Amino acid sequence: MGTIISLIQLCLDFIKLFFSAWKFLAHWFFYIRPAKKLLGSIIDNKKLTRIFVKDFIVKDNINSNPKLFSEEGPTTQAHPNVEKVWPEAEARGIARLLNTLGELGKREKLEITEMSKGYEFWDSSMIVLGAQAMKCMNFYEVMENVAYSVDENHIYNKATGEVIPRDEPEKYGYGLILKTKNPNIKGGIGILLGGYGVLGTQAAIYYFIHNLANLGKEFGNKPFGLLVRAKVSAGEQSATRLKQYDKTFDS
């Protein structure tokens, strides 16, 4: 009887091991592999990757006349002597990106750089959060295979200058996801996740993170451009892709 029980236990252990191995291989094949193919040099631990975030200056924020406050429950707390802050959308985006990049094995040579300090930094692969800052405007010109660009008024087809309509802008936030080539370094990649206002940026980041593997399966290592939008009433979780505006380039 003891021998039979031992054999049954051995079989159960083998089955558990088999399903654990299958789960690992399936995760690698269906998520890790396509995500790594899309991100390329961004997740290479031997190469520097920068994540650029817009920073806001808080001028003359002194003890006698504080300019920065936070809500802490029913009270309001002053924060004098803080000189710079990051936007909420970008700060949350950084947290999500770091988690995703870590899962894909990127744990070295990764820097978060404020746009005010990294205005002229183009010597690495990068992820830029935002669409209308000066760093973003330069991104549209410095990078190659840029599908779309944004200014304070419109989204444009970069190749033709055509204005992309934003239907019902009072109901939707519009964002763009760009994967481009950085011609300044070998194998360089530039990704931009941004949009109009907070919701547009949130929608771009949310869609990119939650569809990374699918985008990798679809586009592989090719540069591409996508437009997304999210409902004001539903937030970033409602981000959907406007597939009629998908653009891709030969790698």
Summary of the structure (lengths in Angstrom):
residues: 251
radius of gyration: 22.1
end to end distance: 63.4
largest distance: 83.0
contacts: 775
relative contact order: 0.14
helix: 38%
strand: 27%
